[in-house]
Amino acid sequence: MRILLFAAFALAGLVGSAMAEPLSTVSSVQVTIGPDLAKKAAEDYGVRDVDRLVAELQSDVQRELHRTGVLAGGRVELTLIDVRPNRPTFKQLGDRPGLSYESFGTGGVSIEGQAVSIDGDITPIRYTWYETDIRDSRIGGTWADAQHGIDRFAFQLGRGKAYARR
């Protein structure tokens, strides 16, 4: 009798948790690097640093779209057009021995792409954010402003506010 009761409660718990899951999430978020940025990454910034920003953009957008349910069942295709670091990258420090990590400036990010809904409707996406005030730049790391721009973009896209910006 106790085993039957336990099995019934376990089954009810599984059914309840399955019903709490969202019906559909974004099927895919693809992020590529623009040709100019790919060249800049290979020659100046370092490919590893830019690849980390690509991974961060993809995971942040997936997280926010999953959280809000915007574009449920759709697809997001993004291209990282430009990034600007706040401090010298690891590659830059290695290539230029006189350069110091204490150097800092303003950074930012530029993203373009499209959102494809489950119905096949295509909506262009364009987002650019560059810091204009250097006062906070001395506090952050190498990619602080670019990461902040990615976070802002993901948050706004998840709420449907980053479509077709010009």
HELIX and SHEET records of a PDB file:
HELIX    1   1 ARG A    2  ALA A   20  1                                  19    
HELIX    2   2 PRO A   35  LYS A   40  1                                   6    
HELIX    3   3 ALA A   41  TYR A   45  3                                   5    
HELIX    4   4 VAL A   47  THR A   68  1                                  22    
HELIX    5   5 PHE A   90  ASP A   95  1                                   6    
HELIX    6   6 ILE A  134  ASP A  136  5                                   3    
HELIX    7   7 ALA A  144  GLY A  158  1                                  15    
SHEET    1   A 4 SER A  28  ILE A  33  0                                        
SHEET    2   A 4 ARG A  75  ARG A  84  1                                        
SHEET    3   A 4 GLY A 108  VAL A 116 -1                                        
SHEET    4   A 4 ILE A 122  TYR A 130 -1                                        
END                                                                             
